Amino acid sequence: MNVEKDVLKDYLYANGLKYTKQRQIILNAFLGVEDHISADELFKLVIKLEPSIGLATIYRTLALLCHCGLAQERQFGDNQTRYEHVYNHVHHDHLICTSCGKITEFSSPKIEKLQKGISTRHKFKVLSHKLELYGLCSLCQKGQHSSE
């Protein structure tokens, strides 16, 4: 977590901003969650630690985390922006159940190799990519899983 803290501090100072106690609390709470988290969900965690932190501060800090490369915004088809850790994390893609909302992360060297080959053939330099596959998880296919 110290590395992430340094990344954020360096970004803030380079942009004339301060590393505040509020930002530290939000960063720690964000890094303590391994799931894809919404601003509202993060807010509920943070106000238990520091009730004076408002939702607007959560949104601003999440934007800073995205700009400095610690987090990435994700949209999974449920009209809610979620955030995930990306700094020093292995690239992965997502399977999203359109019925229950379950998100399964997966990695596939074959897919990565195929994408690299396609971009090379087209003389295209990929800066980043997101692969999201939408469908039904095994439980929803069997009618055993209800949406919450």
C-alpha positions as CSV (number, residue, x, y, z in Angstrom):
1,M,0.0,0.0,0.0
2,N,2.9,2.3,0.5
3,V,3.7,2.2,-3.2
4,E,0.2,3.2,-4.1
5,K,0.4,6.0,-1.5
6,D,3.6,7.3,-3.1
7,V,2.0,7.1,-6.6
8,L,-0.9,9.2,-5.4
9,K,1.3,11.6,-3.5
10,D,3.6,12.1,-6.5
11,Y,0.6,12.7,-8.8
12,L,-0.9,15.2,-6.4
13,Y,2.3,17.2,-5.8
14,A,3.0,17.3,-9.6
15,N,-0.4,18.8,-10.1
16,G,-0.2,21.3,-7.2
17,L,-2.5,19.4,-4.9
18,K,-2.1,18.1,-1.4
19,Y,-2.1,14.7,0.1
20,T,-4.8,15.2,2.8
21,K,-6.0,12.9,5.6
22,Q,-9.3,12.6,3.8
23,R,-7.6,11.4,0.6
24,Q,-5.5,8.9,2.7
25,I,-8.6,7.5,4.3
26,I,-10.3,7.1,1.0
27,L,-7.3,5.5,-0.6
28,N,-6.9,3.0,2.2
29,A,-10.6,2.1,2.1
30,F,-10.4,1.7,-1.7
31,L,-7.3,-0.5,-1.5
32,G,-8.9,-2.6,1.2
33,V,-11.7,-3.8,-1.1
34,E,-10.9,-6.3,-3.8
35,D,-14.3,-6.1,-5.6
36,H,-15.4,-3.6,-8.1
37,I,-16.8,-0.8,-6.0
38,S,-19.1,2.1,-6.6
39,A,-18.6,5.5,-5.2
40,D,-21.7,5.0,-3.0
41,E,-20.4,1.7,-1.7
42,L,-17.0,3.3,-0.9
43,F,-18.8,6.2,0.8
44,K,-20.6,3.8,3.1
45,L,-17.2,2.3,4.1
46,V,-15.5,5.7,4.5
47,I,-18.1,7.4,6.7
48,K,-17.6,4.7,9.3
49,L,-14.0,5.8,9.5
50,E,-14.5,9.5,9.1
51,P,-18.1,10.8,9.1
52,S,-17.0,14.3,7.9
53,I,-16.1,13.0,4.4
54,G,-18.8,13.8,1.9
55,L,-19.8,11.9,-1.2
56,A,-18.4,14.7,-3.5
57,T,-15.0,14.1,-1.9
58,I,-15.3,10.4,-2.7
59,Y,-16.0,11.2,-6.3
60,R,-13.2,13.7,-6.6
61,T,-10.7,11.3,-5.0
62,L,-11.8,8.4,-7.2
63,A,-11.2,10.7,-10.2
64,L,-7.7,11.4,-8.9
65,L,-7.0,7.7,-8.4
66,C,-8.0,7.1,-12.0
67,H,-5.9,9.9,-13.3
68,C,-2.8,8.7,-11.4
69,G,-3.2,5.1,-12.6
70,L,-4.3,3.4,-9.4
71,A,-7.9,2.8,-10.4
72,Q,-10.0,2.4,-13.5
73,E,-13.6,3.3,-14.1
74,R,-15.7,0.4,-15.3
75,Q,-19.3,0.2,-16.6
76,F,-20.8,-3.3,-16.5
77,G,-24.2,-2.5,-18.1
78,D,-26.0,-1.8,-14.8
79,N,-25.9,2.0,-15.2
80,Q,-23.5,2.3,-12.3
81,T,-19.9,3.3,-12.5
82,R,-17.6,1.0,-10.6
83,Y,-13.9,1.3,-9.8
84,E,-11.2,-1.4,-9.6
85,H,-7.6,-1.5,-8.6
86,V,-5.3,-1.6,-11.6
87,Y,-1.9,-0.5,-10.3
88,N,0.5,-3.5,-10.3
89,H,-2.4,-5.9,-11.0
90,V,-2.3,-8.5,-13.8
91,H,-4.5,-7.6,-16.7
92,H,-7.8,-9.4,-16.7
93,D,-11.1,-9.4,-18.5
94,H,-14.6,-9.8,-17.3
95,L,-17.7,-12.1,-17.7
96,I,-20.8,-10.2,-16.6
97,C,-24.1,-12.0,-15.8
98,T,-26.9,-9.8,-17.1
99,S,-29.4,-11.5,-14.8
100,C,-27.8,-11.5,-11.3
101,G,-24.9,-9.0,-12.0
102,K,-22.2,-11.4,-11.0
103,I,-18.8,-10.4,-12.4
104,T,-16.1,-13.0,-13.0
105,E,-12.6,-12.0,-13.8
106,F,-10.5,-14.1,-16.1
107,S,-7.1,-14.0,-17.8
108,S,-6.4,-15.6,-21.2
109,P,-2.9,-15.6,-22.7
110,K,-4.5,-16.9,-26.0
111,I,-6.8,-13.8,-26.2
112,E,-4.0,-11.5,-25.4
113,K,-1.8,-13.1,-28.1
114,L,-4.7,-12.9,-30.6
115,Q,-5.2,-9.2,-29.9
116,K,-1.5,-8.5,-30.2
117,G,-1.5,-10.2,-33.6
118,I,-4.5,-8.3,-34.8
119,S,-3.0,-5.0,-33.7
120,T,0.3,-5.8,-35.4
121,R,-1.4,-6.8,-38.6
122,H,-3.2,-3.4,-38.7
123,K,-0.1,-1.5,-37.6
124,F,-2.1,-0.3,-34.6
125,K,-0.5,0.6,-31.2
126,V,-2.8,-0.5,-28.4
127,L,-2.6,1.7,-25.4
128,S,-5.2,-0.2,-23.3
129,H,-8.2,-2.4,-23.8
130,K,-11.2,-3.7,-21.9
131,L,-12.9,-7.0,-22.8
132,E,-16.3,-7.6,-21.3
133,L,-18.5,-10.6,-22.2
134,Y,-22.2,-10.4,-21.2
135,G,-24.4,-13.4,-20.7
136,L,-25.8,-15.7,-18.1
137,C,-23.8,-17.3,-15.3
138,S,-24.2,-21.1,-14.7
139,L,-26.6,-20.6,-11.9
140,C,-28.9,-18.2,-13.8
141,Q,-28.9,-20.6,-16.8
142,K,-30.3,-23.2,-14.5
143,G,-32.8,-20.8,-12.9
144,Q,-31.1,-21.2,-9.5
145,H,-29.9,-17.7,-9.0
146,S,-32.1,-14.7,-8.4
147,S,-31.0,-11.1,-8.8
148,E,-30.7,-9.2,-5.5
